[in-house]
């Protein structure tokens, strides 16, 4: 399979594993890159020291294969983490939650390829102005932090496709090969998948988190926290406390009190599925009843599902 | 083009025009059926007398071609309207907002084909049990009344595809031929489009409503009224009043007070785009800058876009 995304990153399948907090350590990133995709280490939940360790171990595991780091730009220590990325000669950085202008030139000067994550065509145009190498358009279906416009992937991808000529990666709601084909019909040239990879054996999330997410029904994740930063959460005790507060009209400050500190670490990494914060995409319910699979198995299924859906659609006309 | 949906209804293109309040009179329904799709009259905003008039005029315009009526089952006078549908020998009824068990046998006994609109795979299975001829799965992107699960079309279609073997029509976020191809890659065999047809010349909505909807940006429609019945509305004075009340924690009763009576008639039909209730799908922003087009022109573009997207995707592997 060949698109501008496989060529840009030098990968076999246009599949990127999102760099997710508490899930995307070196094991997951390396497994995805070794299986023909692009694995990302999630710097969002790492200190500089931990990030360096994950980069070194990832490189040991993948050899000459490409891999990357996802960097949320609103992170207070983003500048320190960026130094680590440059020192360790990481080949690719995906930036998010900030302006694409801030780091793109700096990274390019150091020979690092840059993709930026957006949730609207206005920000996609800013990416083009900033000179990024690719844009990730992430729809309402995505887990965790989400765009204010609430535009779904089905409506977002065509909008971004028209707004920019950049290589385009679709994210949000894409957990199968069928969905991969669907977003490529809309103009995407690759996909970034979070949910599917967060629930693999190689993800560093707790087993309790993975098992909980693999039994979700439709409607079991919802977008909340619109008064702060819109976030897709899984139903449970933490979710209920926020929803009840929002229903009675709680302010942003009151919501911050309820969230407290360390909630996503407690939920995702430590496996407190009742009181911790659980972030996963809407597509999780499509994985219901599956086992915790290996990355290799997931990549094999993606290829097969994509080919099968493509065969079917070729007969339509 | 041939799918189980074209065969079921005896149409050329698997495209159904949603039966929308204040938009879907006989002119719109007849134009869609004459252009090779299936036009639906929207009974939701009609009295028995008005519905009969629209059915008679639609039949005069289409001759032997199929057409249908959309019937929201929660309408207090649904039983009276169903009698009109049967007396006038309408060939197809799409039911929504209620149980598919209630009317399916009754309609079948009168030789009428039945499709039912759902927003979850649980309700899709109920459709199969009730013996409907086809199921419409409508995602979060859709305008107006919406499912409680907030499942987007990208996640809903595969879920419903697995849950039932019924002929499957995708709705919500589908306004172009590319999106038609995308949802068919997910397992749909046809599409129901509301937004695109609501804004055609033949739609009975006011010109002011159509012009307002053709200038929307991403994020200009949102789902509100979760404490009553979740509804996708267009930003404006009416929307602002509801959003502000919800942000301060207003109850369902307080929201009903703000909504008042006749709001959608005022907004959509009479064209009070500031104080009236405006309902349109999220895909409206993809139509920004277009003119008010004829149904024939829309159907021509859909064919062309579909073919073009299919050609592109055939080259992926």
Interface residues (C-beta under 8 A of the other chain):
Chain A: X1 X3 X120 X121 X122 X139 X140 X141 X148 X149 X150 X151 X152 X153 X154 X155 X156 X158 X159 X172 X173 X174 X176 X178 X179 X181 X182 X183 X184 X185 X186 X187 X218 X219 X222 X223 X227 X247 X248 X249 X250 X282 X283 X285 X286 X306 X307 X309 X310 X312 X313 X314 X316 X317
Chain B: X1 X3 X120 X121 X122 X139 X140 X141 X148 X149 X150 X151 X152 X153 X154 X155 X156 X158 X159 X173 X174 X176 X178 X179 X181 X182 X183 X184 X185 X186 X187 X218 X219 X222 X223 X227 X247 X248 X249 X250 X282 X283 X285 X286 X306 X307 X309 X310 X312 X313 X314 X316 X317
